């Protein structure tokens, strides 16, 4: 579910998630975001609150991109509690997902990593907010 306004452009932050405290949410002590560094809606920031957030052009994508090179469901960002990490997974997209310049099927994300999906460059950031 989207719990904030949809859109993008000019540095607008878009929060993605459902009801607070629900089982499908990433830990509240972490704040993870994807920022469009290059491409349509450059400067837009998507806050990743779900355990799994889809990146794509489709209506069900939490991180919805206006890029013809991006599949409807291109990639997923997921949080894995056991490893205490976020991971990117390519969802068998036509054009692939690049992490820091290398094509990946699934890989752990670190603060500052760059994802290229289609012609859109995204920067992943994660920060710890409290004791977690």
C-alpha positions in Angstrom: 0.0 0.0 0.0 1.1 3.5 -0.6 0.8 5.6 2.6 1.8 8.9 1.1 1.3 10.8 -2.0 2.3 9.2 -5.3 4.5 11.1 -7.8 8.0 12.3 -8.1 10.2 15.0 -9.4 11.9 17.9 -7.7 13.2 15.8 -4.8 9.8 14.7 -3.6 9.9 11.9 -1.1 7.4 9.1 -1.6 6.8 6.8 1.3 6.0 3.2 0.5 4.5 0.8 3.0 1.3 -0.4 4.7 -0.1 -0.1 8.2 2.6 0.7 10.8 3.7 -2.4 12.8 2.4 -4.9 10.2 4.4 -8.0 9.5 5.2 -6.9 6.0 7.2 -3.9 7.0 11.0 -3.5 7.2 12.4 -2.8 10.7 11.4 0.6 12.1 15.0 1.2 13.3 16.2 1.4 9.7 15.4 4.0 7.0 16.1 2.8 3.5 15.6 4.9 0.4 16.2 4.8 -3.3 16.9 8.2 -5.0 16.7 8.7 -8.7 20.2 10.1 -9.6 19.6 10.1 -13.4 16.6 9.6 -15.5 12.9 10.7 -15.5 11.9 12.3 -12.2 15.6 12.8 -11.2 15.9 13.8 -7.6 12.8 11.8 -6.5 13.3 9.7 -3.3 11.4 6.6 -2.5 11.3 5.4 1.1 11.3 1.6 1.3 9.1 0.5 4.2 8.0 -2.9 3.0 9.9 -6.1 3.4 9.7 -6.3 -0.4 9.4 -3.3 -2.7 9.1 -3.8 -6.5 10.8 -1.5 -8.9 9.2 -1.3 -12.3 6.7 0.4 -14.7 3.7 -1.6 -13.6 0.8 -0.3 -11.5 1.8 -2.6 -8.6 5.4 -1.3 -8.4 6.2 0.5 -5.1 9.0 2.3 -7.0 7.3 3.2 -10.2 9.6 4.5 -13.0 8.7 6.2 -16.2 11.3 4.4 -18.3 10.6 2.2 -21.3 13.7 0.2 -20.6 12.3 -0.9 -17.3 10.0 -4.0 -17.1 6.7 -3.8 -15.4 8.2 -5.8 -12.5 11.9 -5.3 -13.1 13.6 -5.8 -9.7 12.8 -6.2 -6.0 14.5 -4.7 -2.9 13.9 -7.0 0.1 14.9 -7.0 3.7 16.3 -10.2 5.2 16.1 -10.3 8.9 18.4 -13.3 9.5 21.2 -11.6 7.6 20.1 -8.1 8.7 20.5 -6.8 5.1 18.7 -5.5 2.1 19.0 -7.4 -1.2 18.3 -6.5 -4.8 16.8 -9.3 -7.0 16.4 -9.0 -10.7 12.9 -10.3 -11.6 13.9 -11.8 -15.0 13.7 -8.4 -16.6 14.4 -8.0 -20.3 17.3 -5.6 -19.8 18.7 -6.8 -16.5 19.7 -5.0 -13.3 23.2 -3.6 -12.8 24.6 -3.0 -9.3 27.7 -0.7 -9.3 28.2 -1.5 -13.0 27.9 -5.3 -12.8 24.8 -7.3 -13.9 23.3 -9.2 -10.9 20.5 -11.7 -10.3 20.6 -11.2 -6.5 23.0 -9.4 -4.3 23.3 -7.7 -0.9 23.0 -3.9 -0.9 25.2 -1.5 1.0 24.7 2.2 1.7 25.6 4.2 -1.4 25.2 1.4 -4.0 24.1 2.4 -7.4 21.5 0.4 -9.4 20.9 0.9 -13.1 17.5 -0.3 -14.3 16.7 0.6 -17.9 18.1 4.2 -18.3 17.3 5.1 -14.7 20.2 5.3 -12.1 19.1 4.8 -8.5 21.2 5.2 -5.4 20.4 3.1 -2.4 20.8 4.6 1.1 20.2 3.0 4.5 20.6 4.5 7.9 20.1 3.2 11.4 17.6 5.3 13.4 17.8 3.7 16.8 18.8 0.6 18.8 18.2 -2.3 16.4 
